[in-house]
């Protein structure tokens, strides 16, 4: 299993920072993941849906 990396603490650093998991306010215990990853995933799905809708209108 890969060691989770913190996307917020690692941004702009040469060294990746390990996720603090339950010690972090951004960590979603129920999903066992970072809320930043969930936000990015949901945004990608939203973009994909909008692109699909735009393609159907043509």
C-alpha positions in Angstrom: 0.0 0.0 0.0 1.3 3.4 -1.0 2.0 6.0 1.7 -0.5 8.9 1.3 1.0 12.3 0.5 -0.4 15.6 1.7 -1.3 17.7 -1.4 -1.4 20.9 0.6 1.9 20.5 2.5 3.7 19.1 -0.5 2.7 21.9 -2.9 5.7 23.8 -4.0 8.2 21.5 -2.1 10.8 19.3 -3.5 10.1 16.7 -0.9 6.6 15.2 -0.5 5.1 15.5 3.0 3.4 12.4 4.4 -0.4 12.7 5.2 -1.1 13.2 8.9 -4.5 11.4 8.3 -6.7 11.7 11.4 -4.5 14.5 12.8 -5.4 16.7 9.9 -8.5 18.9 9.6 -8.7 18.1 5.9 -8.8 14.4 6.4 -12.2 12.7 5.9 -12.2 9.7 8.3 -15.3 8.1 6.8 -13.8 8.1 3.3 -10.2 7.4 4.5 -8.9 10.1 2.2 -8.0 13.8 2.0 -10.9 16.2 1.3 -8.6 18.0 -1.2 -8.5 14.8 -3.3 -12.2 14.5 -3.1 -12.7 18.1 -4.2 -10.5 17.6 -7.2 -12.2 14.3 -8.1 -15.7 16.0 -7.9 -14.4 19.0 -10.0 -13.1 16.6 -12.6 -16.4 14.8 -12.8 -18.2 18.1 -13.1 -16.0 19.2 -15.9 -16.5 15.9 -17.7 -20.3 16.2 -17.4 -20.3 19.8 -18.7 -18.1 18.8 -21.7 -20.5 15.9 -22.4 -23.5 18.2 -22.3 -21.8 20.8 -24.5 -21.0 18.0 -27.1 -24.6 16.9 -27.1 -25.8 20.4 -27.9 -23.7 20.6 -31.1 
